[in-house]
Amino acid sequence: MNRKSTRSYSYQTLPRIEENGRRYCDESYFMPNDETELTRLNIVHQIYLILQEGRLTLAPFTTDSPRILDIGTGPGDWAIEMSAEYPNATIIASDLGVFDSGVAHVSLPNVDFQLADAQSEWTYHEPFDLIHIRGLSGAFNDWNAIYHQAMSHLKPGGFIEVADTDPGGDTITVATGGDDGTPYLQIYAAALRLSGHTSGCPRDLQHLERGALESAGFVDVNVIERTFPIGLWPEDIHEKTLGKMALIALLEGLEAHALRQLTRLAGYTVSGARELCEKVQEEVLAAKKITARVRIVTAQKPNTYAQRRGQVMARAMAKVKILNHKPIGEEEDEDEDDDDYDEEEDDEGEE
Ligand SMILES: C[S@@+](CC[C@H](N)C(=O)[O-])C[C@H]1O[C@@H](n2cnc3c(N)ncnc32)[C@H](O)[C@@H]1O
C-alpha cells in the first residue's frame, strides 16, 4: 500500500490471507475480517448502542452537518448509522481492509469508505468535527502519534471519541481453572496482553487513560466506564438480554482475538491456542457470573482563541476561589501550567 494514500474500496484489488481457517486483511493486524468476525462486530455494535442508551456518539458536537472520520471502521455499522442520523454529515470511514458483506458496500451519498493505514501519515484535506476510534486496542504501537494526528486533523473545538473493552472479563466466578486454579479466562487474557506487549501494540485500556489524551493536547477529557454482564445470570430482563449478547460476542471472539497472536508471539501451536479457547469457552458457559468493562472517552481540541481564552479565565477564576481559602504562602507555583498553556494558545489561535 502507498503509505500516504487514501483510496476508495471499489478501485482496489484487496489482498486476502487465509490462515488456519480464518481470513485476514493483511499480515500485520491480528484480528480476522471474515464472516464470523463480521457477525461478532455487528453484535458488539449493538452492545455499545445499549450501553450508550441508544446514542451513537457521546461527543457533544453541535453542528448538524459535521465532518466525521471513523478510523478502523471495520464493517462500517457505526459510520452507516451516523450517516442516517446526520444526513447532512460528511463521513469518511477508513480501514486497512474491507469486510466482504459488510454495510460498507452500500453506496450512500454522505459516506466515503476509504482504505488507509491510520499509522501512516493522514492525508485528509479538510479538518473534522469528530474523529471516532472504537475497538482498536492492540492495533497501534504508538497511540500518542495517533492522537497527535487526530489533533491536527480536527477543527478547533472538534471532538475525539475513543472506546474499547477489556479483552478479558475482569471479574469471574468459576468452579474450574488451570492447574493452579487460575481461571482459564485469566490465563487467556494474560496471554493476549503478553503477546500484545511482545508485538509492541499493547492490548489494554491505557490509551483510554485521561493523561493519554491530555498529553496530546486535548481538553475537557470525559472518561466513562461501564461494567456490563456476560451471560444469562442477571435477573433484570434488559440486563439479561445484554448479557446474552455479550456472551455470544465473547464466545465468537475467543479464537479471533487469540489465534494469530498466540501462535506468532506467545509460542502456542494452532491446536494449543484452540484448546485454550475451548477451555475458556467451557469455563465461561459454566461460570456463575462474569462481567467486563468498557471505557468510552470523549475529549476536545482546544477551541478558537477567544473561546480558549474564556476557558483559561474560567480556570483562573476557579483557582482564585481556591487560593482565597488557602493559608498565605502556599500559593506561589499555582499558575505555572496556565502560563505554558497561554503561549501554546497564541500559536494555535492562528489556524
Ligand atoms: C475490532 S475492529 C473494530 C471495527 C469498528 N471500529 C467497530 O467498532 O465495529 C478493528 C478494525 O480496525 C482496523 N484496523 C486495524 N489496524 C488498523 C490501522 N493501522 N489502520 C486502519 N484500520 C486498522 C481493522 O482492519 C478492523 O476492521
The ligand as an SDF file (V2000), in Angstrom:
LIG
                    3D

 27 29  0  0  0  0  0  0  0  0999 V2000
  -12.0650   -4.7740   16.0810 C   0  0  0  0  0  0  0  0  0  0  0  0
  -12.3850   -3.9730   14.5850 S   0  0  0  0  0  0  0  0  0  0  0  0
  -13.4350   -2.6140   15.0610 C   0  0  0  0  0  0  0  0  0  0  0  0
  -14.2820   -2.1280   13.9320 C   0  0  0  0  0  0  0  0  0  0  0  0
  -15.1860   -0.9170   14.2290 C   0  0  0  0  0  0  0  0  0  0  0  0
  -14.4460    0.2350   14.6860 N   0  0  0  0  0  0  0  0  0  0  0  0
  -16.2710   -1.2670   15.2030 C   0  0  0  0  0  0  0  0  0  0  0  0
  -16.2750   -0.7430   16.3160 O   0  0  0  0  0  0  0  0  0  0  0  0
  -17.1340   -2.0810   14.8220 O   0  0  0  0  0  0  0  0  0  0  0  0
  -10.8660   -3.1600   14.2520 C   0  0  0  0  0  0  0  0  0  0  0  0
  -10.7730   -2.6310   12.8360 C   0  0  0  0  0  0  0  0  0  0  0  0
   -9.6430   -1.7800   12.7840 O   0  0  0  0  0  0  0  0  0  0  0  0
   -8.9630   -1.9840   11.5650 C   0  0  0  0  0  0  0  0  0  0  0  0
   -7.5460   -1.6050   11.7190 N   0  0  0  0  0  0  0  0  0  0  0  0
   -6.5790   -2.2540   12.4050 C   0  0  0  0  0  0  0  0  0  0  0  0
   -5.4010   -1.6040   12.3130 N   0  0  0  0  0  0  0  0  0  0  0  0
   -5.6310   -0.5170   11.5350 C   0  0  0  0  0  0  0  0  0  0  0  0
   -4.8090    0.5350   11.0490 C   0  0  0  0  0  0  0  0  0  0  0  0
   -3.4860    0.5880   11.3270 N   0  0  0  0  0  0  0  0  0  0  0  0
   -5.3770    1.4870   10.2730 N   0  0  0  0  0  0  0  0  0  0  0  0
   -6.6910    1.4380    9.9580 C   0  0  0  0  0  0  0  0  0  0  0  0
   -7.5300    0.4580   10.3900 N   0  0  0  0  0  0  0  0  0  0  0  0
   -6.9950   -0.5060   11.1630 C   0  0  0  0  0  0  0  0  0  0  0  0
   -9.1490   -3.4490   11.2830 C   0  0  0  0  0  0  0  0  0  0  0  0
   -8.9770   -3.7550    9.9080 O   0  0  0  0  0  0  0  0  0  0  0  0
  -10.5760   -3.6900   11.7880 C   0  0  0  0  0  0  0  0  0  0  0  0
  -11.5140   -3.5360   10.7660 O   0  0  0  0  0  0  0  0  0  0  0  0
  1  2  1  0
  2  3  1  0
  2 10  1  0
  3  4  1  0
  4  5  1  0
  5  6  1  0
  5  7  1  0
  7  8  2  0
  7  9  1  0
 10 11  1  0
 11 12  1  0
 11 26  1  0
 12 13  1  0
 13 14  1  0
 13 24  1  0
 14 15  1  0
 14 23  1  0
 15 16  2  0
 16 17  1  0
 17 18  1  0
 17 23  2  0
 18 19  1  0
 18 20  2  0
 20 21  1  0
 21 22  2  0
 22 23  1  0
 24 25  1  0
 24 26  1  0
 26 27  1  0
M  CHG  2   2   1   9  -1
M  END
$$$$
